[in-house]
Amino acid sequence: MAETIAADSILVIGIGNTLRRDDGAGWLFAEALASELQKAGRRVHLVLQHQLTLELAEEAAELRPSHVIFVDASVTTHDARLTPLPDAALVSGASATSASANVAGHGLTPAALLALMRRLYAVAAAGWLVQTPAEDFGHGEGLSEAAQHGVETAPRIASAFLRLNC
């Protein structure tokens, strides 16, 4: 069972697989981001997952964070970026139902999981997505130059998050 963390806390969820080269950047970035936020005096709970699961919604309910930050590697970005996820008021019942259907197919996205957290467990946390660059998802360890550069921008992303949420 998860330990309840104080109000105004941050749940950082790193998504990826360190045995699939750049896919591991999600975990490494999440670890670096959590460290930077802790250095800034914020209470942080770090979770590293290969994929998003419905159980994370229950864990978030137990933790009651004020913010949830999802971190994932992406081939669609060339620079790490922080993006807000939809507000609870914008999440419809149809979105939550669609998200529930995706759980069985391993297609749960950060926005869908956040919608489930809100709908099933009344988690009122603000949601954020950090996408970090990736090029190589082949078997093996280590990061491409682009993914390594993305991970190194965690302090910049932490600063941006703190500016927007303090």
ZITAPE-V675724 format. One record per residue. N is the residue number from 1. RES is the residue in one small letter. SS is DSSP state (helix for helix, strand for strand, loop for the rest). OMEGA is omega in whole degrees, 0 to 359 (999 if undefined). Layout:
BEGIN
n=N res=RES ss=SS omega=OMEGA
n=N res=RES ss=SS omega=OMEGA
END
This chain:
BEGIN
n=1 res=m ss=loop omega=182
n=2 res=a ss=loop omega=178
n=3 res=e ss=loop omega=179
n=4 res=t ss=loop omega=178
n=5 res=i ss=loop omega=188
n=6 res=a ss=loop omega=174
n=7 res=a ss=loop omega=183
n=8 res=d ss=loop omega=178
n=9 res=s ss=strand omega=185
n=10 res=i ss=strand omega=172
n=11 res=l ss=strand omega=178
n=12 res=v ss=strand omega=180
n=13 res=i ss=strand omega=177
n=14 res=g ss=strand omega=183
n=15 res=i ss=strand omega=177
n=16 res=g ss=loop omega=182
n=17 res=n ss=loop omega=183
n=18 res=t ss=loop omega=177
n=19 res=l ss=loop omega=177
n=20 res=r ss=strand omega=176
n=21 res=r ss=helix omega=187
n=22 res=d ss=helix omega=177
n=23 res=d ss=helix omega=177
n=24 res=g ss=helix omega=180
n=25 res=a ss=helix omega=177
n=26 res=g ss=helix omega=179
n=27 res=w ss=helix omega=184
n=28 res=l ss=helix omega=178
n=29 res=f ss=helix omega=180
n=30 res=a ss=helix omega=178
n=31 res=e ss=helix omega=180
n=32 res=a ss=helix omega=179
n=33 res=l ss=helix omega=179
n=34 res=a ss=helix omega=179
n=35 res=s ss=helix omega=180
n=36 res=e ss=helix omega=180
n=37 res=l ss=helix omega=177
n=38 res=q ss=helix omega=177
n=39 res=k ss=helix omega=180
n=40 res=a ss=loop omega=176
n=41 res=g ss=loop omega=180
n=42 res=r ss=loop omega=175
n=43 res=r ss=strand omega=186
n=44 res=v ss=strand omega=171
n=45 res=h ss=strand omega=183
n=46 res=l ss=strand omega=176
n=47 res=v ss=strand omega=177
n=48 res=l ss=strand omega=185
n=49 res=q ss=strand omega=173
n=50 res=h ss=loop omega=176
n=51 res=q ss=loop omega=179
n=52 res=l ss=loop omega=180
n=53 res=t ss=loop omega=179
n=54 res=l ss=loop omega=180
n=55 res=e ss=helix omega=178
n=56 res=l ss=helix omega=177
n=57 res=a ss=helix omega=179
n=58 res=e ss=helix omega=178
n=59 res=e ss=helix omega=178
n=60 res=a ss=helix omega=179
n=61 res=a ss=helix omega=179
n=62 res=e ss=helix omega=182
n=63 res=l ss=helix omega=182
n=64 res=r ss=loop omega=179
n=65 res=p ss=loop omega=174
n=66 res=s ss=loop omega=180
n=67 res=h ss=strand omega=172
n=68 res=v ss=strand omega=178
n=69 res=i ss=strand omega=176
n=70 res=f ss=strand omega=179
n=71 res=v ss=strand omega=182
n=72 res=d ss=strand omega=175
n=73 res=a ss=strand omega=183
n=74 res=s ss=strand omega=175
n=75 res=v ss=loop omega=183
n=76 res=t ss=loop omega=180
n=77 res=t ss=loop omega=178
n=78 res=h ss=loop omega=180
n=79 res=d ss=loop omega=180
n=80 res=a ss=loop omega=181
n=81 res=r ss=strand omega=180
n=82 res=l ss=strand omega=183
n=83 res=t ss=strand omega=176
n=84 res=p ss=strand omega=174
n=85 res=l ss=loop omega=185
n=86 res=p ss=loop omega=177
n=87 res=d ss=loop omega=181
n=88 res=a ss=helix omega=181
n=89 res=a ss=helix omega=182
n=90 res=l ss=helix omega=183
n=91 res=v ss=loop omega=182
n=92 res=s ss=loop omega=175
n=93 res=g ss=helix omega=179
n=94 res=a ss=helix omega=178
n=95 res=s ss=helix omega=180
n=96 res=a ss=helix omega=178
n=97 res=t ss=helix omega=177
n=98 res=s ss=helix omega=179
n=99 res=a ss=helix omega=179
n=100 res=s ss=helix omega=180
n=101 res=a ss=helix omega=181
n=102 res=n ss=helix omega=183
n=103 res=v ss=helix omega=182
n=104 res=a ss=loop omega=182
n=105 res=g ss=loop omega=180
n=106 res=h ss=loop omega=181
n=107 res=g ss=loop omega=183
n=108 res=l ss=loop omega=179
n=109 res=t ss=loop omega=175
n=110 res=p ss=helix omega=180
n=111 res=a ss=helix omega=179
n=112 res=a ss=helix omega=179
n=113 res=l ss=helix omega=177
n=114 res=l ss=helix omega=177
n=115 res=a ss=helix omega=178
n=116 res=l ss=helix omega=177
n=117 res=m ss=helix omega=182
n=118 res=r ss=helix omega=186
n=119 res=r ss=helix omega=184
n=120 res=l ss=helix omega=188
n=121 res=y ss=helix omega=178
n=122 res=a ss=loop omega=175
n=123 res=v ss=loop omega=185
n=124 res=a ss=loop omega=184
n=125 res=a ss=loop omega=170
n=126 res=a ss=strand omega=182
n=127 res=g ss=strand omega=180
n=128 res=w ss=strand omega=175
n=129 res=l ss=strand omega=171
n=130 res=v ss=strand omega=173
n=131 res=q ss=strand omega=180
n=132 res=t ss=strand omega=186
n=133 res=p ss=strand omega=177
n=134 res=a ss=loop omega=179
n=135 res=e ss=loop omega=191
n=136 res=d ss=loop omega=179
n=137 res=f ss=loop omega=179
n=138 res=g ss=loop omega=179
n=139 res=h ss=loop omega=177
n=140 res=g ss=strand omega=180
n=141 res=e ss=loop omega=180
n=142 res=g ss=loop omega=184
n=143 res=l ss=loop omega=171
n=144 res=s ss=loop omega=179
n=145 res=e ss=helix omega=180
n=146 res=a ss=helix omega=180
n=147 res=a ss=helix omega=178
n=148 res=q ss=helix omega=178
n=149 res=h ss=helix omega=178
n=150 res=g ss=helix omega=180
n=151 res=v ss=helix omega=181
n=152 res=e ss=helix omega=179
n=153 res=t ss=loop omega=180
n=154 res=a ss=helix omega=178
n=155 res=p ss=helix omega=178
n=156 res=r ss=helix omega=179
n=157 res=i ss=helix omega=178
n=158 res=a ss=helix omega=179
n=159 res=s ss=helix omega=179
n=160 res=a ss=helix omega=179
n=161 res=f ss=helix omega=182
n=162 res=l ss=helix omega=177
n=163 res=r ss=helix omega=183
n=164 res=l ss=helix omega=188
n=165 res=n ss=loop omega=178
n=166 res=c ss=loop omega=999
END
